[in-house]
């Protein structure tokens, strides 16, 4: 396996709007990177627990989960589980995580809880992906404070740019006040339907607005991607030949090419002191 020096790169997958392919992107990009030899930890930070379900982690297997880590009941290493994908581990989630938003309010330095927990992640991971809830509340804020890069799945729809603008302003505020090391990894266009004129208009607008920050690879609407979670498998295991799985494999290739071309993307060893 090609090694990445220093600590793992922490990448929340964020969009305050639900139903945009956020969890699908987190699960399948993590799977594709693991398939080419990277060691990846996926943190399910959404109380719905869809990323856990999509990787075959049943409810009975989630007795220790990210909620227990956030409230300080267990160290992060105790919550990590292997998945059916070699090289890809997960910290699962349950609906209990909904209470964490309220409990965090009473904790001192509540924005830094996840970041401090990640300092104890066992060595060897190249990437930590965080599947964030569809909101910009305290859970997502914790993910952004812990982050090195932010990955944004963006559905090609009418209000896409308005929502993206709000999200980027949030990232900018976090960078200014809480985490100066954070930056944008990129935008992934999801649920792309080339038959719809609006899709092309939105894609053109986003690419004009953000240029090279938008990945060349786009994720198409695909029935097999939608079916895969009900079988507890990423699309790349459920049907490797479907258009959606192929697109995520291409996205992983583009992601790694970006990392190779920009070695500064790697997480600095003095990350603990950046605040």
Backbone as a ProteinNet text record, in pm:
[ID]
protein_1_A
[PRIMARY]
XXXXXXXXXXXXXXXXXXXXXXXXXXXXXXXXXXXXXXXXXXXXXXXXXXXXXXXXXXXXXXXXXXXXXXXXXXXXXXXXXXXXXXXXXXXXXXXXXXXXXXXXXXXXXXXXXXXXXXXXXXXXXXXXXXXXXXXXXXXXXXXXXXXXXXXXXXXXXXXXXXXXXXXXXXXXXXXXXXXXXXXXXXXXXXXXXXXXXXXXXXXXXXXXXXXXXXXXXXXXXXXXXXXXXXXXXXXXXXXXXXXXXXXXXXXXXXXXXXXXXXXXXXXXXXXXXXX
[TERTIARY]
84.4	0	87.5	51.9	123.8	95.5	199.9	181.6	173.8	97.6	89.1	148.1	244.2	313.7	224.3	258.6	184.6	51.4	-38.1	-168.8	-265.9	-377.1	-473.8	-536.4	-572.7	-645.1	-792	-846.9	-985.4	-1075.5	-1174.5	-1258.1	-1406.1	-1474.4	-1619.3	-1686	-1789.6	-1873.4	-1999.3	-2014.8	-2110.6	-2205.4	-2330.9	-2429.9	-2548.1	-2593.1	-2701.5	-2835.9	-2841.7	-2964.8	-2960.1	-3068.1	-3075	-3106.5	-3080.6	-3116.8	-3032.1	-2906.7	-2820.1	-2709.2	-2714.5	-2611.9	-2491.8	-2511.6	-2400.5	-2349.6	-2439.4	-2400.1	-2350.8	-2418.1	-2376.4	-2234.7	-2203.4	-2069.1	-1967.3	-1999.4	-1906.5	-1874.8	-1977.6	-1959.8	-1883.8	-1922.4	-1864.1	-1725.8	-1700.3	-1564.9	-1470.1	-1512.6	-1429.8	-1401.4	-1502.5	-1485.7	-1386.8	-1400.5	-1312.2	-1167.6	-1145.9	-1009.6	-950.4	-1033.4	-986.2	-950.8	-1025.8	-1002.8	-868.5	-813.3	-682.6	-571.2	-598	-491.1	-481.4	-570.6	-568.9	-642.1	-597.4	-668.6	-759.6	-887.1	-987.6	-1074.7	-1102.2	-1199.4	-1317.4	-1436.6	-1557.8	-1632.2	-1657.8	-1729.8	-1872.5	-1967.6	-2108.8	-2156.5	-2165.6	-2203.6	-2348.7	-2426.3	-2566.7	-2652.2	-2740.2	-2824.3	-2908.5	-2932.3	-3008	-2929.6	-2797.5	-2715.2	-2713.1	-2736.8	-2745.6	-2612.2	-2503.5	-2372.6	-2342.7	-2381.8	-2364.2	-2446	-2571.5	-2657.5	-2599.9	-2550.2	-2497	-2370.5	-2306.7	-2188.6	-2216.7	-2345.3	-2383.3	-2371.2	-2365.2	-2356.5	-2498.5	-2546.5	-2682.6	-2699.3	-2824.2	-2853.9	-2791.5	-2793.5	-2740.5	-2589.2	-2523.8	-2378	-2333.1	-2425.6	-2392.7	-2400.1	-2380.9	-2391.4	-2289.6	-2169.9	-2069.6	-2061	-2082.3	-2093.9	-2039.5	-2055.8	-1996	-2056.1	-2180.8	-2240	-2159.3	-2122.3	-2044.8	-1910.1	-1852.9	-1725.5	-1744.8	-1846.5	-1869	-1897.8	-1973.2	-2006.9	-1900.5	-1791.7	-1678	-1690.5	-1782.7	-1801.4	-1695.4	-1645.9	-1544.8	-1441.3	-1316.9	-1219.5	-1255.5	-1209.7	-1248.6	-1209.9	-1097.3	-1051.7	-1151.2	-1223.9	-1318.8	-1443.6	-1468.1	-1589	-1566	-1441.5	-1409.3	-1441.9	-1510.2	-1542.8	-1489.8	-1458.3	-1425.4	-1553.7	-1543	-1656.3	-1626.1	-1720.5	-1700.3	-1600	-1558.9	-1461.8	-1322.9	-1229.9	-1094.2	-1031.6	-974.5	-912.1	-1004.7	-1133.3	-1231.4	-1295.6	-1274.8	-1337.1	-1442.2	-1524.8	-1632.8	-1654.2	-1691.8	-1751.4	-1899.4	-1985.2	-2126.8	-2201.7	-2327.5	-2412.9	-2547.2	-2615.5	-2753.9	-2833.7	-2962.7	-3050.5	-3015.2	-2944.2	-2901.2	-2819.6	-2756.4	-2672	-2752	-2881.6	-2966.4	-2955.6	-2938.2	-2928.8	-2796.7	-2696.5	-2564.2	-2566.3	-2650	-2660	-2694.6	-2786.3	-2828.5	-2720.9	-2664.3	-2564.1	-2437	-2403.5	-2282	-2291.8	-2413.5	-2431.9	-2373.5	-2379.5	-2335.7	-2187.3	-2118.6	-1977.8	-1887.6	-1785.3	-1688.6	-1610.7	-1582.5	-1513.7	-1585.3	-1718	-1800.3	-1771.3	-1718.3	-1688.6	-1567.5	-1487.4	-1361.3	-1367.1	-1484.9	-1496.4	-1451.2	-1499.1	-1464.6	-1316.7	-1267.7	-1126.9	-1034.8	-1067.3	-986.2	-996.8	-1114.8	-1132.1	-1047.6	-1040.6	-965.9	-815.4	-768.9	-626.4	-586.1	-684.2	-657.6	-691.2	-719.6	-744.1	-617.3	-626	-506.6	-432.4	-302.2	-219.2	-249.3	-220.5	-228.1	-331.3	-424.6	-525.6	-471.1	-506	-471.6	-576.7	-702.7	-813.4	-916.6	-975.7	-1096	-1206	-1306.9	-1422.6	-1533.1	-1602.8	-1712.5	-1840.7	-1936.5	-2067.4	-2150.9	-2167.9	-2233.2	-2385.1	-2458.1	-2603.4	-2641.6	-2764.1	-2807.9	-2849.2	-2752.8	-2776.8	-2640.9	-2643.3	-2519	-2519.9	-2565.5	-2571.1	-2438.2	-2442.3	-2320.2	-2242.9	-2312.3	-2241.1	-2158.6	-2219.8	-2146.5	-2036.7	-2064.1	-1961.5	-1840.7	-1864.1	-1754.7	-1673.1	-1741.6	-1671.3	-1585.3	-1637.5	-1562.6	-1441.7	-1456.7	-1344.4	-1234.5	-1272.6	-1174.5	-1111.4	-1168.9	-1136.6	-1006.7	-951.8	-846.8	-906	-995.7	-1060.5	-1209.5	-1287.6	-1432.1	-1473.8	-1549.7	-1601.9	-1752	-1799.2	-1940	-2007.9	-2097.4	-2181.8	-2290.9	-2312	-2407.2	-2499.1	-2627.2	-2724.7	-2752.8	-2762.3	-2786.6	-2935.1	-2971.6	-3109.9	-3113.5	-3233.4	-3250	-3183.2	-3196.9	-3145.2	-3002.7	-2934.6	-2803.2	-2703.3	-2692.7	-2591.8	-2622.1	-2750.2	-2786.7	-2742.8	-2771.9	-2731.4	-2580.6	-2513	-2368.2	-2304	-2356.8	-2303.5	-2311.9	-2423.3	-2440.4	-2339.8	-2320	-2225.9	-2083	-2045.3	-1909.1	-1884.2	-1985.9	-1972.7	-1952.1	-2019.9	-2001.3	-1859.5	-1808.1	-1670.3	-1572.8	-1599.8	-1513.8	-1513.3	-1630.7	-1638	-1562.6	-1575.5	-1502	-1352.1	-1310.6	-1168.6	-1117.6	-1198.5	-1156.4	-1152.4	-1245.5	-1260.2	-1216.4	-1222.4	-1203	-1099	-1081.5	-993.6	-929.4	-820.4	-756.6	-698.8	-685.3	-626	-725.8	-854.7	-956.5	-957.7	-986.9	-1005.2	-1098.5	-1133	-1228	-1155.1	-1190.7	-1135.4	-1193.1	-1324.8	-1387.4	-1537.6	-1601.4	-1745.4	-1769.3	-1857.8	-1894.3	-2038.3	-2059.6	-2195.6	-2260.6	-2377.9	-2444.9	-2582.8	-2635	-2769	-2784	-2679.8	-2676.9	-2759.8	-2851.4	-2935.4	-2913.1	-2837	-2800.4	-2920.2	-3032.5	-3151	-3220.8	-3191	-3258.2	-3176.2	-3240.3	-3171.2	-3121.3	-3199.5	-3161.7	-3029.4	-3008.5	-2884.2	-2763.3	-2765.9	-2653.4	-2635.8	-2748	-2741.1	-2676	-2716.9	-2660	-2512.7	-2479.4	-2339.2	-2253.2	-2302.3	-2226.5	-2207.1	-2312.1	-2303.3	-2202.5	-2208.1	-2118.3	-1973.1	-1950.2	-1813	-1762	-1851.2	-1811.8	-1778.1	-1851	-1835.7	-1711.1	-1683.6	-1577.7	-1463.8	-1476.1	-1365.5	-1312.9	-1182.6	-1116.4	-1154.9	-1224.4	-1268.6	-1382.6	-1443.1	-1548.7	-1486	-1508.5	-1451.1	-1503.8	-1416.1	-1457.1	-1557	-1533.3	-1623.3	-1756.3	-1865.8	-1998.7	-2064.6	-2154.7	-2222.6	-2363.4	-2394.2	-2524.9	-2636	-2757.6	-2870.4	-2860.7	-2876.2	-2854.6	-2934.4	-3017.6	-3103	-3021.4	-2911.8	-2831.7	-2766	-2728.8	-2677	-2783.9	-2907.6	-3017.5	-3050.8	-3033.2	-3065.8	-2961.2	-2836.1	-2724.8	-2739.5	-2777.9	-2785.2	-2882	-2989.5	-3086.6	-3027.2	-2916.5	-2845.3	-2723.2	-2704.1	-2591.9	-2457.7	-2454.8	-2330.8	-2313.3	-2188.7	-2162.9	-2195.1	-2222.8	-2253.8	-2139.4	-2015.6	-1901.5	-1893.8	-1958.2	-1965.6	-2096.1	-2200	-2331.3	-2335.9	-2283.2	-2280.7	-2169.6	-2050.7	-1934.4	-1946.9	-2030.9	-2042.2	-2144.6	-2221.8	-2323.7	-2257.6	-2328.6	-2272.5	-2234.2	-2313.1	-2284.2	-2155	-2135.3	-2012.9	-1890.8	-1903.5	-1792.8	-1758.4	-1862.2	-1838.8	-1762.7	-1796.8	-1726	-1582	-1559	-1421.1	-1340.7	-1402.3	-1335.6	-1312.5	-1409.7	-1394.5	-1276.6	-1262.8	-1149.9	-1017.7	-1012.7	-890.7	-857.9	-959.8	-938.7	-898.6	-959.5	-926.5	-779	-732.1	-593.7	-496.2	-535.4	-451.4	-437.6	-546.8	-544.7	-451.1	-456.3	-369.3	-222.5	-193.5	-55.3	-3.6	-90.3	-50	-36.4	-103	-101.2	-57.5	70.2	116.6	88.3	62.2	29.6	-105.3	-185.5	-313.1	-294.5	-176.4	-154.1	-158	-209.3	-231.7	-99.8	-73.2	51.3	56.2	176.1	191.4	160.3	165.9	140.4	-5.8	-95.4	-237.2	-300.3	-254.2	-311.3	-300.4	-195.3	-170	-238.5	-298.8	-366.4	-502.5	-523.4	-652.2	-669.8
-120.5	0	124.8	221.3	347.8	421.3	462.2	524.5	675.4	732.3	877	911.9	1000	1033.4	1116.1	1113.2	1195.2	1133.4	1215	1169.6	1159.7	1090	1076.5	1209.9	1221.7	1339.8	1322.3	1420	1412	1490.7	1421.4	1481.5	1459.2	1559.1	1549	1559.1	1480.1	1488.4	1563.1	1684.6	1779.1	1836.8	1840.4	1922.8	1935.5	2058.4	2079.3	2031.5	2000	1949.3	1797.3	1733.9	1588.7	1541.1	1414.5	1354.2	1395.9	1432.9	1479.5	1379	1261.3	1161.9	1172	1233.4	1254.1	1120.9	1042.8	914.2	819.3	818.7	734.3	768	896.8	939.6	899.3	920.5	884.6	735.2	652.5	507	458.2	504.7	449.6	505.8	630.8	683.5	615.8	598.6	528.3	385.4	318.9	182.2	177.9	271.6	274.1	300.5	387.1	414.8	292.8	224.7	103.4	-4.5	-8.5	-110	-94	27.4	49.3	61.1	11.9	-2.6	102.9	200.5	298.1	241.6	280.9	243.3	358.9	329	433	401.8	506.7	499	588.5	531.6	608.5	628.3	752.6	785.8	824.8	747.7	776	875.1	1000.8	1106.9	1150.2	1071.9	1101.9	1010.2	1065.5	981	879.6	903.6	807.6	678	686.4	567.1	501.9	578.3	518.3	464.9	530.7	480.8	345.5	330.6	202.6	93.9	124.4	28.8	-6.7	94.3	73.3	-9.8	-27	-112.9	-240.9	-273.2	-400.6	-410.8	-297	-299.3	-295.2	-409.3	-417.9	-343.2	-318	-242.5	-310	-441.7	-514.6	-504.7	-456.7	-442.6	-301.2	-217.5	-76.7	-38.7	-137.4	-110.4	-5.3	-10.7	94.3	172.8	303.3	382.8	523.5	609	742.3	827.2	799.9	871.7	847.2	722	688.5	759.4	779.1	850.7	998.2	1059.1	1202.9	1239.7	1156	1188.8	1138.2	1083.5	1047.3	914.6	828.5	700.2	597.2	606.4	510.6	584.6	534.9	591.9	554.5	635.2	616.9	479	426.4	296.4	185.2	196.7	92.7	91.2	198.5	208.9	168	144	110.8	-34.9	-57.1	-192.5	-214	-338.3	-374.7	-382.7	-360.8	-378.9	-494.6	-523.3	-628.3	-586.6	-460	-409.8	-412.4	-491.8	-492	-353.2	-309.2	-177.3	-64.3	-94	8.6	-28.4	56.9	39.5	148.6	129.1	225.6	244.6	366.3	391.6	414.5	321.3	330.6	435.9	453.2	552.2	489.7	546.9	509.7	637.2	620.2	735.3	807.4	740.6	805.2	931.3	934.5	1048.9	1179.1	1168.8	1288.5	1365.7	1293.3	1358.7	1431.4	1395.8	1456	1605.8	1648.3	1792.1	1870	1815.1	1882.2	1870	1750.8	1727.8	1808.2	1830.4	1906.6	2051.4	2103.8	2244.2	2271.7	2172.8	2192	2163.2	2121.4	2083.7	2202.1	2224.4	2330.1	2294.1	2393	2370.2	2263.3	2273.7	2171.1	2152.6	2256.3	2245.9	2156.8	2126.3	2054.9	1908.6	1862.3	1727.8	1620.8	1628.4	1526.8	1535.4	1656	1674.8	1613.3	1634.1	1577.3	1425	1372.5	1227	1165.7	1233.8	1181	1176.9	1251.9	1245.7	1107	1029.1	895.3	784.6	819.9	717.4	634.8	503.4	420.1	456.8	439.7	474	382.7	432.8	349.3	390.5	477.6	520.8	632.3	625.9	732.6	843.4	801.9	898.3	864.4	969.5	956.3	1036.1	967.3	1033.9	1040.2	1152.6	1170.6	1195.6	1105.9	1126.1	1211.6	1338.5	1434.9	1432.7	1476	1486	1600	1597.5	1702.3	1829.5	1890.5	2015.7	2078.8	2201.9	2268.5	2293.4	2191.7	2200.1	2165.2	2134.4	2111.5	1987.7	1885	1766.6	1799.9	1867.4	1906.4	2006	2096.8	2192.4	2120.2	2018	1938.8	1874.2	1824.8	1763.2	1865.2	1986.3	2090.5	2137.7	2144.2	2184.9	2078.8	1953.5	1844.5	1829	1892.8	1861.8	1923	1855.6	1913.4	1964	1883.4	1916	1890	1954.1	1933.5	1890	1781.1	1731.2	1756.2	1817.5	1856.5	1787.8	1692	1639	1740.5	1764.3	1869.1	1814.8	1808.2	1763.1	1875.3	1840.7	1941.1	1977.4	2072.5	2116.8	2268.9	2324.3	2468.9	2547.6	2501.1	2576.4	2536.6	2463.6	2409.8	2518.6	2620.9	2724.4	2805.3	2828	2903.2	2827.5	2698.1	2616.9	2605.4	2593.4	2582.6	2709.9	2822.9	2950.7	2960.7	2916.1	2919.7	2826.3	2708.8	2613	2666.7	2725.2	2777.8	2893.2	2972.9	3080	3021.4	2910	2843.6	2792.1	2728.4	2678.2	2794.6	2906.6	3024.4	3076.4	3076.2	3120.9	3026.1	2896.7	2798.3	2817.3	2842.6	2865.3	2989.3	3091.4	3217.6	3210.3	3135.3	3141.2	3014.9	2898.6	2774.5	2679.9	2682	2583.7	2643.5	2716.9	2782.6	2684.8	2557.5	2459.7	2404.5	2430.5	2370.8	2435.1	2354	2406.6	2313.3	2351.6	2275.2	2170.7	2044	1936.3	1941.6	1956	1963.4	1946.1	1967.5	1953.1	1834.8	1744.1	1629.7	1647.5	1654.7	1667	1528.9	1519.7	1390.9	1390.8	1268.5	1249.2	1323	1315.5	1387.3	1312.8	1385	1330.1	1414.7	1361.5	1438.3	1469.1	1403.7	1431.2	1559.8	1607.3	1725.9	1851.8	1949.7	2073.9	2146.3	2138.9	2206	2152	2022.5	1961	2028.8	2046.7	2108.1	2253.9	2323.1	2463.6	2477.4	2391	2396.2	2358	2253.1	2211.9	2324.4	2389.9	2500.6	2614.1	2643.4	2751.8	2717.6	2593.5	2553.3	2554.4	2502.6	2499.8	2641.7	2728.7	2867.6	2936.8	2902.1	2964.8	2913.8	2782.1	2721.4	2659.3	2654.6	2611.4	2472.4	2462.2	2333.3	2265.1	2335.9	2271.8	2173.1	2178.2	2083.4	1965.2	1845.4	1726.7	1708.3	1663.2	1632.1	1517.2	1418.1	1304	1348.3	1305.3	1330.1	1195	1194.5	1071.5	1071.7	976	976.4	923.4	955.3	885	739.2	649.5	508.8	422.8	335.4	251.2	158.1	105.3	8.6	73.5	201	273.2	281.2	306.3	318.2	184.6	76.6	-55.9	-107.4	-69.5	-129.4	-122.3	-6.6	0.3	-100.4	-133.2	-229	-369.1	-390.5	-518.2	-510.1	-394.4	-377.7	-377	-327.2	-325.8	-191.7	-145.7	-31.8	-72	25.8	-3.1	-77.1	-48	-111.9	-261.5	-307.1	-450.4	-509.8	-431.3	-479.3	-502.7	-407.5	-422.9	-334.7	-391.3	-316	-263.7	-327.6	-289.4	-180	-139.5	-36.7	100.2	190.4	322.6	398.5	382.7	452.4	404.6	273.9	218.2	260.2	255.9	298.2	444.5	527.5	670.1	690.7	617.1	633	582	480.3	435.1	543.8	609.6	721.2	838.6	864	972.6	944.7	820.9	785.4	806.8	771.7	792.3	941.1	1022.6	1167.2	1225.5	1175.7	1217.6	1190.8	1071.7	1035.2	1113.5	1138.7	1220.5	1361.1	1413.3	1545.2	1545.8	1439.5	1429.7	1423.4	1349.3	1336.4	1468.6	1540.8	1668.4	1779.1	1760.6	1863.7	1802.2	1775.3	1711.2	1793.1	1922.9	2005.3	1966.9	1886.5	1839.8	1746.1	1688.5	1593.3	1661.2	1589.2	1648.5	1675.1	1799.3	1830	1767.1	1732.8	1668.4	1760.8	1892	1985.7	2029.9	1946.5	1980.2	2008.9	1942.6	1962.1	2106.8	2175.2	2311	2418.2	2377.9	2477.3	2508.2	2630.3	2666.4	2817
0	0	0	-84.9	-85.2	44.5	113.7	244.1	233.7	324.8	338.1	473.5	472.6	596.3	686.8	817.7	911.9	949	1000.2	1046.1	929.4	950.8	840.8	803.6	677.8	630.9	668.1	737.7	785.6	690.5	634.9	530.1	561.9	618.1	631.1	493.4	475.7	355.3	398.2	347.7	406.9	302.1	337	268.4	362.9	388.5	484	430.9	301.5	241	235.7	268.3	260.8	120	94.7	-33.1	-150.6	-125.4	-234	-267	-205.4	-231.3	-139.3	-23.8	70	125.2	182.6	238.7	129.9	17.5	-95.5	-138.4	-141.6	-179.8	-74	52.4	159.6	156.3	145.4	148	26.1	-90.9	-213.3	-245.4	-211.2	-229.5	-131.4	-7.4	90.9	45.1	-9.5	-59.6	-175.1	-268	-384.3	-344.3	-246.6	-200.2	-128.4	-48.9	17.2	-85.1	-193.7	-296.2	-366.4	-363.6	-427.8	-323.7	-202.3	-104.8	2.6	4.4	112.2	233.9	352.1	473.5	512.7	525.8	543.1	664.8	741.8	851.2	814.7	814.4	788.1	920.1	954.5	1077.5	1040.7	1089.2	1063.1	1168.8	1131.3	1225.4	1205.7	1133.7	1110.1	1196.8	1281.8	1367.3	1290.5	1162.3	1082.6	1060.5	1069.4	1059.3	922.6	817.2	684.5	633	668.8	625.3	689.9	815.7	884.6	815.5	784.8	714.8	578.7	507.7	374	370.2	486.4	493.8	572.4	586.5	643.7	793.9	864.3	1010.2	1066.4	1117.3	1168.5	1299.7	1336.3	1458.2	1581.7	1583.6	1698.7	1709.5	1603.3	1602.7	1640.6	1681.7	1705.6	1853.1	1939.1	2082	2126.1	2069.3	2089.4	1959.4	1966.4	1844.5	1868.2	1770.5	1776.3	1888.9	1926.7	2040.6	2166.9	2192	2311	2311.8	2193.4	2182.7	2215.3	2158.1	2174.6	2319.8	2389.8	2528.7	2626.2	2572.1	2656	2729.2	2685.8	2752.9	2714.7	2589.3	2543.4	2459.1	2453.7	2361.1	2217.9	2124.7	1985.4	1932.1	1976.2	1925.1	1956	2069.1	2108.6	2020.9	1948.2	1866.4	1721.1	1683.8	1544.2	1514.7	1401.3	1356	1214.6	1184.9	1047.3	966.2	836	746.5	651.2	564.1	465.4	357.3	358.3	260.9	324.8	275.5	331.5	324.9	437.7	441.6	478.7	494.4	531.1	664.6	764.6	896	916.8	1017.9	1042.2	1191.7	1229.2	1360	1333.7	1376	1339.4	1420.9	1383.5	1448.6	1481.9	1579.9	1610.7	1634.4	1652.3	1674.7	1805.2	1896	2020.9	1994.1	1878.8	1845.3	1838.6	1817	1814.3	1945.1	2055.2	2186.3	2204.4	2125	2141.6	2113.5	2020.3	1990.1	2116.8	2196.3	2319.3	2427.3	2440.1	2544.3	2519.6	2393	2361.6	2406.6	2410.4	2448.5	2586.8	2674.8	2813	2833.2	2727.9	2739.9	2703.9	2784	2753.9	2627.6	2541.8	2414.7	2332.1	2328	2264.6	2116.1	2050.4	1907.5	1880.5	1983.5	1965.3	2012.3	2053.1	2110.6	2011	1888.3	1788.9	1750.8	1735.9	1701.3	1807	1933.1	2040.3	2041.8	2013.5	2008.3	1896.9	1783.5	1668.8	1693.9	1791.1	1822.9	1873.7	1916.2	1969.8	1869.6	1744.7	1642.5	1622.4	1620.3	1600.7	1472.6	1475.4	1359.4	1241.5	1123.1	1004.1	902.3	942.1	845.7	756.8	629.5	536.4	536.5	547.5	543.3	649.3	705.7	788.2	718.5	669	610.5	715.2	720.4	816.3	737.9	752.2	690.6	784.8	750.4	838.5	822	924.5	912.5	817.3	764.2	671.7	745.3	811.5	884	912.7	960.5	1000	1150.9	1226.4	1371.3	1436.1	1564.7	1642.5	1597.4	1549.6	1501.8	1378.7	1283.4	1162.3	1196.1	1287.8	1329.4	1388.2	1468.5	1523.1	1411.4	1310	1197.3	1124.1	1105.9	1035.4	1116.6	1248	1332.8	1331.2	1316	1310.2	1173.1	1071.8	932.8	882.6	783.2	699.9	569.2	511.5	385.1	397.2	312.4	310.7	170.2	164.5	37.5	33.8	-73.6	-82.1	-199.9	-175.1	-283.4	-315	-441.6	-482.2	-590.3	-559.3	-657.6	-756.1	-882.2	-986.5	-989	-903.3	-894.3	-884.1	-885.8	-897.4	-785.1	-660.8	-546.4	-507.5	-593.4	-557.5	-521.4	-603	-579.2	-453.1	-426.1	-305.7	-180.8	-175.9	-62	-51.5	-166.8	-167.5	-115.1	-152.9	-106.8	45.5	102.4	247.5	315.6	258.7	315.7	310.1	198.8	185.9	282.9	309.1	408.3	547.8	576.2	705.4	719.6	613.6	615.4	635.3	570.7	584.4	728	792.7	932.1	1024.6	999	1079.2	1060.6	938.8	910.9	983.2	987.2	1047.9	1200.7	1260.5	1405.6	1480.3	1414.5	1489	1430.6	1300.3	1237.1	1112.6	1129.8	1014.7	913.3	949.9	858.6	758	775.6	689.4	550.9	449.7	313.9	238.2	118	38	-45.2	-25.8	-108.3	-248.4	-256.4	-387.3	-379.9	-494.3	-511.5	-605.2	-563.4	-646.8	-691.9	-821.7	-875	-875.2	-811.5	-794.4	-859.9	-877.9	-935	-1067.6	-1147.3	-1274.9	-1378.6	-1442.4	-1548.8	-1673.3	-1765.1	-1885.1	-1973.9	-1949.2	-2031.6	-1988.9	-1868.9	-1816	-1846.1	-1906	-1939.6	-1814.6	-1706.3	-1582.5	-1529.4	-1543.2	-1496.5	-1558.7	-1689	-1757.8	-1718.9	-1696.9	-1656.6	-1518.2	-1425.6	-1290.7	-1294.4	-1369.2	-1379.1	-1435.5	-1539.3	-1599.1	-1498.7	-1421.6	-1323.1	-1212.9	-1163.5	-1054.9	-1102.7	-1222.1	-1275	-1302.7	-1345.8	-1368.8	-1236.8	-1131.2	-999.8	-927.1	-936.1	-855.6	-935.8	-1066.6	-1151.2	-1118.6	-1094	-1073.6	-942.9	-854.4	-730.3	-754.4	-872.9	-908.2	-980.3	-928.8	-991	-1132.6	-1219.3	-1355.8	-1356.9	-1273.2	-1260.9	-1201.5	-1262.3	-1206.8	-1177.7	-1081.3	-1041	-1101.3	-1186.8	-1254.1	-1163.6	-1198	-1136.9	-1178.2	-1080.5	-1111.2	-1013.7	-1067.8	-985.1	-897.6	-950.2	-873.8	-751.5	-763.6	-646.3	-537.7	-579.4	-483.6	-418.3	-490.4	-438.3	-339.2	-360.9	-286.5	-134.3	-74.7	72.1	132.4	62.6	117.2	125.7	55.9	61.7	153.5	220.1	311.8	242	119	42.8	-27.7	-43.1	-131.6	-275	-358.8	-499.3	-567.3	-526.1	-589.6	-559.9	-453.7	-426.3	-477.9	-475.5	-518.1	-669	-745.5	-891.4	-948	-955.5	-999.1	-1141.8	-1221.4	-1362.6	-1388.1	-1284.9	-1307.7	-1324.4	-1389.1	-1418.3	-1291.5	-1185.5	-1061.5	-997.7	-992.8	-934.7	-1015.6	-1145.7	-1232.5	-1207.7	-1190.1	-1165.6	-1034.7	-929.5	-802.3	-811.7	-892.1	-914.5	-984.8	-1080.7	-1149.6	-1054.8	-967.2	-869.9	-777.1	-732.9	-645.7	-717.8	-845	-923.6	-933.8	-957.6	-967.4	-832.3	-726.1	-590.5	-559.7	-590.9	-562.7	-650.7	-772.4	-861.1	-804.8	-749.5	-686	-565.9	-484.5	-367.6	-408.6	-514.6	-561.9	-616.1	-685.7	-745.2	-642.3	-525.5	-421	-289.5	-271.6	-148.2	-23.9	-38.1	78.4	138	59.5	111.9	230.1	243.5	350.5	486	581.1	712.3	783.1	825.1	894	1032.2	1075.9	1204.6	1322	1298.3	1407.8	1409.6	1352.3	1339.7	1476.4	1580.3	1714.7	1759.3	1712.8	1760.2	1677.2	1564.8	1480.9	1540.4	1579.4	1638.3	1629.8
[MASK]
+++++++++++++++++++++++++++++++++++++++++++++++++++++++++++++++++++++++++++++++++++++++++++++++++++++++++++++++++++++++++++++++++++++++++++++++++++++++++++++++++++++++++++++++++++++++++++++++++++++++++++++++++++++++++++++++++++++++++++++++++++++++++++++++++++++++++++++++++++

